[in-house]
Amino acid sequence: MNLEATDGDTDRAALATFRERLASGEEELIPSEIVDRLLSGESRLRVWREHRGLTVRALAERAGLAQPYLSQIETGRREGTVETYRKLAGALSLSLDGLLG
């Protein structure tokens, strides 16, 4: 059995699956500056909110949260509940893992 051919076939299949998911909107390409901000430890909530082009007010409205509460979560002064983070993830079109890392 040729392992190189098997690896190549697996890679091609994975790439085809990714391209299909990207075309359907199930996956997205994330700019390197966003990845850098996420990796640097900046507030994941703020990074994603800004990447989506939302103000704090707009995100709070989408998620059904009070703006001051959202601001406190974003700045780290308060912790949100799991349900709060689910609402925020949904409003940002992310999975809970995508939002929380």
C-alpha positions in Angstrom: 0.0 0.0 0.0 1.4 3.4 -1.0 1.0 5.7 2.1 1.8 8.8 0.1 -1.1 8.2 -2.2 -3.4 7.5 0.7 -2.3 10.8 2.4 -2.8 12.7 -0.8 -6.3 11.2 -1.3 -7.2 12.1 2.3 -5.9 15.7 1.8 -7.8 16.1 -1.4 -11.0 14.8 0.2 -10.6 17.2 3.2 -10.0 20.1 0.9 -13.0 19.3 -1.2 -15.1 19.1 2.0 -13.8 22.4 3.2 -14.5 24.1 -0.1 -18.1 22.8 -0.1 -18.6 24.0 3.5 -17.1 27.4 2.6 -19.4 27.7 -0.4 -22.4 26.9 1.7 -21.5 29.3 4.5 -20.8 26.6 7.0 -17.1 27.7 7.1 -15.5 31.1 6.8 -12.0 32.5 6.1 -10.7 34.6 8.9 -8.2 37.4 8.1 -4.8 37.0 9.7 -5.2 40.2 11.7 -8.3 38.8 13.4 -6.4 35.6 14.2 -3.5 37.6 15.6 -5.9 39.5 17.8 -7.5 36.4 19.1 -4.1 34.7 19.8 -2.8 37.8 21.6 -5.4 37.4 24.3 -7.6 40.4 23.4 -11.2 40.0 24.3 -12.6 37.4 22.0 -16.0 38.9 22.2 -14.7 42.4 21.2 -12.6 40.9 18.3 -15.6 39.0 16.9 -18.0 41.9 17.4 -15.7 44.3 15.6 -15.0 41.7 12.9 -18.7 41.4 12.3 -19.0 45.2 12.1 -21.3 45.5 15.1 -21.4 48.2 17.8 -21.9 47.1 21.4 -25.5 48.4 21.1 -26.2 46.4 17.9 -24.8 43.2 19.4 -26.7 43.7 22.6 -29.9 44.1 20.7 -29.3 41.1 18.5 -28.5 38.9 21.6 -31.4 40.4 23.7 -29.0 41.7 26.4 -28.6 45.0 28.1 -25.9 47.1 26.6 -24.1 47.8 29.9 -24.1 44.1 30.8 -22.5 43.3 27.4 -19.9 46.0 27.9 -19.0 44.6 31.3 -18.6 41.1 29.8 -16.5 42.4 26.9 -14.1 44.3 29.2 -13.8 41.4 31.7 -15.5 43.2 34.6 -18.3 40.5 34.7 -18.6 36.9 33.7 -21.6 36.0 31.6 -23.6 32.8 32.0 -23.5 29.9 29.6 -26.8 31.1 28.3 -25.5 34.6 27.8 -22.6 33.3 25.8 -24.9 31.1 23.7 -27.0 34.2 22.8 -23.8 36.1 21.9 -22.4 33.3 19.9 -25.7 33.0 18.0 -25.8 36.8 17.4 -22.3 36.6 16.0 -22.9 33.5 13.9 -20.4 31.5 15.8 -20.4 28.3 17.8 -20.0 28.6 21.5 -16.5 27.1 21.1 -15.7 29.6 18.4 -16.6 32.5 20.8 -15.0 31.1 23.9 -12.0 29.5 22.3 
